């Protein structure tokens, strides 16, 4: 299932880089683009995560969830940086 719930497909006659375009993502960036270390995600998901750490993504999600819904997202590994 796509991360963001949007379908992933290649549009005919257009250039890449659209939100729904497929994008290769490294699971562990330091290992590079090698078999077993890449997944296909949407270009939008890849852009959103860019160079963020898991902690930074959780912090952003928590911040906006608190603002919009009054619910704090838990599970952030505070004090530990993760890839």
Secondary structure as the mmCIF struct_conf table of DSSP 4:
data_model
#
loop_
_struct_conf.conf_type_id
_struct_conf.id
_struct_conf.beg_label_comp_id
_struct_conf.beg_label_asym_id
_struct_conf.beg_label_seq_id
_struct_conf.end_label_comp_id
_struct_conf.end_label_asym_id
_struct_conf.end_label_seq_id
TURN_TY1_P TURN_TY1_P1 UNK A 3 UNK A 4
BEND BEND1 UNK A 5 UNK A 5
HELX_LH_PP_P HELX_LH_PP_P1 UNK A 10 UNK A 11
TURN_TY1_P TURN_TY1_P2 UNK A 12 UNK A 13
BEND BEND2 UNK A 14 UNK A 14
BEND BEND3 UNK A 16 UNK A 16
TURN_TY1_P TURN_TY1_P3 UNK A 19 UNK A 20
BEND BEND4 UNK A 21 UNK A 21
STRN STRN1 UNK A 22 UNK A 26
BEND BEND5 UNK A 27 UNK A 28
HELX_RH_3T_P HELX_RH_3T_P1 UNK A 29 UNK A 31
BEND BEND6 UNK A 33 UNK A 33
TURN_TY1_P TURN_TY1_P4 UNK A 35 UNK A 36
BEND BEND7 UNK A 37 UNK A 37
STRN STRN2 UNK A 38 UNK A 42
HELX_RH_AL_P HELX_RH_AL_P1 UNK A 43 UNK A 49
TURN_TY1_P TURN_TY1_P5 UNK A 50 UNK A 51
HELX_RH_AL_P HELX_RH_AL_P2 UNK A 54 UNK A 69
BEND BEND8 UNK A 70 UNK A 70
TURN_TY1_P TURN_TY1_P6 UNK A 78 UNK A 79
#
